[in-house]
Amino acid sequence: MIYYGLKYPFGKGINKYPDTSDDNDIILQSVLQIIQTGVGERVMNPNFGCRLIDFIFDNADSVLKENIKFELNRSISLFEPRAIISDIQVEINDNIVDITMTIDTKFKKNNVVNFQINRG
């Protein structure tokens, strides 16, 4: 075990409170924290986060897909160097943007992270 910390999102563990995570899970949870934090939300670190919220009102086209991919690559490579993105798939259906990322860490290859953005 190299990395050890609190589990995200916070919750009660089986034998202890708060629950903890290690190694691969810590890295993937860090990626989720980056994605779910808007730039400027952290007072002591205003550059931390991802600008996905900026794309909510953009046209649903191939340019939006490329902008989302670029922003995810930029923010994750900047703030979580332990995670290497091998693939990002973006699907736009009406007002829902489905994003699937494949992330490699030194502990496990092909970790899949899924999340949605509701534009409506």
C-alpha positions in Angstrom: 0.0 0.0 0.0 1.5 3.3 -1.1 -1.4 5.8 -1.0 -3.9 6.0 1.9 -6.6 8.5 2.6 -10.3 9.2 3.2 -12.8 7.7 0.9 -14.7 10.1 -1.5 -17.6 10.7 -1.1 -17.3 10.6 2.6 -19.1 7.9 4.5 -19.0 5.4 7.4 -16.9 2.3 7.0 -17.7 -1.1 8.3 -15.4 -0.8 11.3 -14.5 2.8 11.4 -15.6 6.3 10.6 -14.8 7.9 8.2 -14.2 5.2 5.6 -10.8 5.0 4.0 -9.3 4.0 0.7 -5.9 3.1 -0.7 -3.8 3.0 -3.9 -5.9 2.7 -7.0 -9.2 3.8 -5.4 -7.6 7.0 -4.0 -6.4 8.0 -7.5 -9.8 7.4 -9.1 -11.5 9.3 -6.3 -9.1 12.2 -6.8 -10.1 12.3 -10.5 -13.8 12.5 -9.5 -13.0 15.4 -7.1 -11.2 17.3 -9.9 -14.1 16.8 -12.3 -16.8 17.8 -9.8 -15.0 20.9 -8.7 -15.4 24.0 -10.7 -12.4 26.3 -11.3 -12.5 29.0 -8.6 -14.5 27.0 -6.0 -11.5 26.3 -3.7 -10.6 29.5 -1.9 -7.0 28.6 -1.2 -6.5 27.0 -4.6 -8.6 28.9 -7.1 -7.0 27.3 -10.2 -8.0 23.7 -9.1 -10.8 22.0 -10.8 -12.4 21.4 -14.2 -14.2 23.8 -16.5 -17.0 21.4 -17.6 -19.7 23.8 -16.2 -18.6 26.3 -18.9 -19.9 24.0 -21.6 -23.5 23.7 -20.4 -25.0 26.2 -22.9 -22.8 25.3 -25.9 -24.2 23.8 -29.0 -24.4 20.0 -28.8 -22.0 19.1 -31.6 -18.6 17.7 -32.3 -16.9 20.9 -31.1 -18.5 20.4 -27.7 -17.3 16.8 -27.5 -13.7 17.9 -28.4 -13.8 20.8 -25.9 -15.0 18.4 -23.1 -12.2 15.9 -24.0 -9.6 18.6 -24.0 -10.7 20.1 -20.7 -10.7 16.6 -19.0 -7.3 15.8 -20.3 -6.0 19.3 -19.3 -7.4 19.3 -15.7 -6.6 15.7 -14.9 -3.0 15.7 -16.2 -2.4 19.0 -14.4 -3.9 18.0 -11.0 -3.6 14.2 -10.9 -0.4 13.0 -12.6 -0.8 9.5 -11.2 -3.8 9.0 -13.6 -3.2 8.5 -17.3 -6.2 8.9 -19.5 -6.1 6.3 -22.3 -9.6 7.1 -23.8 -12.5 9.5 -23.4 -15.9 8.8 -25.0 -18.5 11.6 -25.0 -22.1 10.9 -26.1 -24.7 13.7 -26.3 -28.4 12.6 -26.1 -30.9 15.5 -25.8 -29.8 17.4 -22.6 -27.6 14.6 -21.2 -23.9 14.3 -21.8 -22.6 10.9 -21.0 -18.8 10.7 -20.4 -16.8 7.5 -20.1 -13.1 7.7 -19.4 -10.6 4.9 -19.3 -7.8 5.6 -16.9 -4.6 3.8 -16.3 -2.7 3.9 -12.9 0.4 2.1 -11.9 -1.8 -0.2 -9.8 -4.4 -1.2 -12.4 -5.0 -0.6 -16.1 -8.3 0.2 -17.8 -10.2 1.7 -14.9 -13.5 3.0 -16.2 -15.0 6.2 -14.8 -18.5 7.1 -15.9 -20.4 10.3 -15.2 -23.2 12.5 -16.7 -23.8 16.2 -17.2 -27.4 17.3 -17.3 -27.7 20.3 -19.5 -31.4 20.8 -19.0 
